[in-house]
Amino acid sequence: MDNSACVRIFVAGERSGSGKSSTCVALLDALLARGYRPAELGYIKPATQCESPQLIGAYCAAKGIACVGVGPVVFYKGFTRAFLAGDFGSPPSAAAAALLASAASAVDALAAGRKVVLVDGVGYAAVGSICGVSNAAVAAAARASVLVMGKPGVGDAVDAFNLTASFFRTQGAGLAVRGAIFNRLQLGGYYALPKCAEAVGLYFGQLAEVMAAEQQQQQQQQQQQRGGGSAGGAGGAGGGAAAAVVVPSLYGFVPESADLAAATATWKARVDELLAAEAGAAASAASSSAGGAAAASGPEQAAAAQAAHAVPLCDAELALLQPFLASFRERVDCAKLFGDFGCGSSGSGGGGGGGDGCSAGRLAASAASARPLLMDGGGWFQEVRKRAAAGVAAGAASRAAALPVAAAVSGEGGGAGGGRSGTTRKSFVLAVDGDMSGGGGTMPLPKRSRFEIEQGAKGQGASGG
């Protein structure tokens, strides 16, 4: 089947845990809201370091979206040493080419007959470069354009974005870095989302001029290296015909989400129970068999782990996830993002993009609407307590009650998904509905009003990479 018309979006990050996979969930949800049918969409993580079940696989299973959550390139422990030792073939360039070909073939197979495929990166941009299969190399082999997930902050966030974008452009044979979403910001404090949005927005507004100046400087340096201005003026080796660099767009800012953490925690707890039950059954069967054969072999354990990727989100878990998805569509200019990457205004199912809550003009308005809420001290806290007492936060309370955990009020509190040594503790913040959230999003409370939720089950919270 033809796969050349399929739009391929490579979701990259400046580090592990930047929220690449959770953003893929939100992008798929936004595409469905714009009228795309599940059969027209796909998700793949062609190179990965993690074989454990992820929320993106559960979401795809629940929505009927094709998903390849693991591999074909898996950086298992010892992978790099095996590659350098020649276990994957010789010379290394041929081995790297074979790995890239397997990743590209997997993306092509998934793209056949589909309109949009999300290609999820692994870690930061250069992961895998020692084996010739960096994120940039995989994105280029997959013929995808790049979306970068940025970090909170201003200077550090922009610097990290530029480093990531530069790596993709230079190491990925001129890959187009279309734009960025800055993720996991807080709504209060010195690096509050509105403050960061204003400053980072100013930088992206000047980016076209900055990149044009950089490109001109690079061309001048190339001309000098070729033997002076006279040779360069005639184009020489083609320096004057250099391809124009795509100026990245700024698509939005996403706050840290307790709803995402809650949905992830409840689903992972359920998957852990299923895996434990399967392991117990396998051990029981092995012990009762003749000769007392060893329990679950490596391949059987791998098969069980793969099956866990297909455990779909249940209705309650999807309900927990909805506030995060709604907040994403409110705060990210999905219409521009999909337009920049070449997606149609809507899929064959119609819909006309009614699911997009954010436009270019609303980015600043959304940030400005949050400013009155960022009061330091007791005023905002008292307002939240008053609304909670009036039942405004009943939805958040019901979501917290759905978690298989014991809740206790604490004077401390980390960010959503923060862990501590010993007993695993996860902090979720009270979600306040209505106009206080500037569009129905989740807002972190001051530290003294956080609910400290003690989670006994294993699993990570918040946005996974």
PyMOL commands that set and color helices and strands:
alter all, ss='L'
color gray80, all
select helices_A, chain A and resi 20-33+38-40+55-63+79-84+92-111+129-131+135-141+155-171+193-205+207-225+229-233+239-241+258-288+298-309+315-331+334-341+360-373+378-389+394-402+434-437+447-449
alter helices_A, ss='H'
color red, helices_A
select strands_A, chain A and resi 7-13+41-44+47-48+66-68+73-74+116-120+145-150+177-185+249-255+406-409+425-428+451-454
alter strands_A, ss='S'
color yellow, strands_A
deselect
rebuild
show_as cartoon
